[in-house]
Amino acid sequence: MKKTIIIGASHSGQMVARELKRFDADHEVILIEKETVTPFIASGINLVLKQAVGKLQEATAPIADLNKIGVKSYFGYEVIKIDWQQKIVFFTDGVKKLAETYENLVLATGSRQYVSKKYAEFSEIYCYKSFFQSQKLMDALETAQTIAISGLGHAGVELAEALLQDGKKVVLFGPNQRLLQAYYDKEISDFLLSQFERKKTAVLCADHLIEVTKKDKGLKLQLIESSIDCDLLVIANNSRPNSELYWDGVTLLPDKSVAVNSYLQTTRPNVYAVGDLIGIPELITNKKVRLSKVTHARQTARTVASNISGKKFPQPKYLNTSSTELFGFYLGSVGLTKEQAQQERKSITTVKVGTLASIEGSQIFLHIDLNEQIVGMQILSKQPVQIFCDLLAIVIRNRWRITDLYYNATSFFPMSVTLTPLLNEAAADYLANFNEVKKNSDQS
């Protein structure tokens, strides 16, 4: 009988466990996890503040009833040592010390936000990726009035918007030139900035934190271009892999992620790594990226489970896909942004269709390369866009050309407003105005 130990029982770890049991009910699977509330959704605080869940403990996304499917779980236990030669994992809950042997080992310990050691003792600086960290931050938010957030990506922007809804004063800052720069072009970034400005919220782009000093009450943050007085600072960027335990057993890359092959096996046989411990190639650019996303965690977990089960399945390349809701609007992004296309020296044409005032209440930006393949899409809408983004991901993965969109027939139901006809409109605009659009295309 096969035996696999999984270190880490969050989104990727639990998915590996479930899929191994799906493929072989007799497979012995052991999960070891130092947290007790898992798999925790890193944006759990936002869900509480927006009243999507009643309490932080409910902000989880369990994969399966682990006991029911026969997974042996150790929650509240931390791995303290791995004997790579004898294939033994040693772990403890602080009282009991246990050990288990393995045939296969899966590293699924994820990542965490990094805080400089010189600020380690500052009780006013918080991260919030785990349940324990988030609970500490929730307690502090009860009395804090002014919150500074470091990070202009999804984590920082979504937390800032949720705190504004809760009546807090927020200052958002980071080194990026724009909000959500990795996912959206300037048009949508500027729209988000205008929403923060309407709330009289300071957003300091392209500004770096230099020094943090304690005051009688709260903190003073010195940035390159400005300074911030706040009650507390939340770190919502600078994520780093939790790989310290593995440095003597597998190869780590310069960013401390774990080196893996296309089957997500490390440099040590029968040892695999998943989730945001690893980087995988991006579909269009082929550059390796490391992601802290639930969808990525689960996909890499499925790859590892199938390979341990003997099905030999390489990890698919990553396609940048994102969706969120902010200020009552839904945002979605798939594939390349204009900036990423420029960095890759890829010439694109952008076709814009729809308006927020239209019956669809949506604005779509479609990016098309010189081969007339669709390489990117962004949407700003008054209706949910997640399914639409998933559809566009399939379109881009299958290398559809703009003519495929034009001639593809969409369903029609007079009592339902859908977004897919806008794709036909975008294709029609491109084909009808090809020469004119081509002249105005974004050049690298």
Secondary structure, 3 states (H helix, E strand, C coil): CCEEEEECCCHHHHHHHHHHHHHCCCCEEEEEECCCCCCECCCHHHHHHCCCCCCHHHCECCCCCHHHHCCEEEECCEEEEEECCCCEEEEECCCCEEEEECCEEEECCCEEECCCHHHCCCCCEECCCCHHHHHHHHHHHCCCCEEEEECCCHHHHHHHHHHHHCCCEEEEECCCCCCCCCCCCHHHHHHHHHHHHHCCCEEECCCCEEEEEECCCCEEEEECCCEEEECEEEECCCEEECCHHHCCCCCECCCCCECCCCCCECCCCCEEECHHHCEEEECCCCCEEECCCHHHHHHHHHHHHHHHCCCCCCCCCECCEEEEEECCEEEEEEECCHHHHHHCCCCEEEEEECCCCCCCCEEEEEEEECCCEEEEEEEEECCCCHHHHHHHHHHHHCCCEHHHHHHCCCCCCCCCCCCHHHHHHHHHHHHHCHHHHHHCCECC
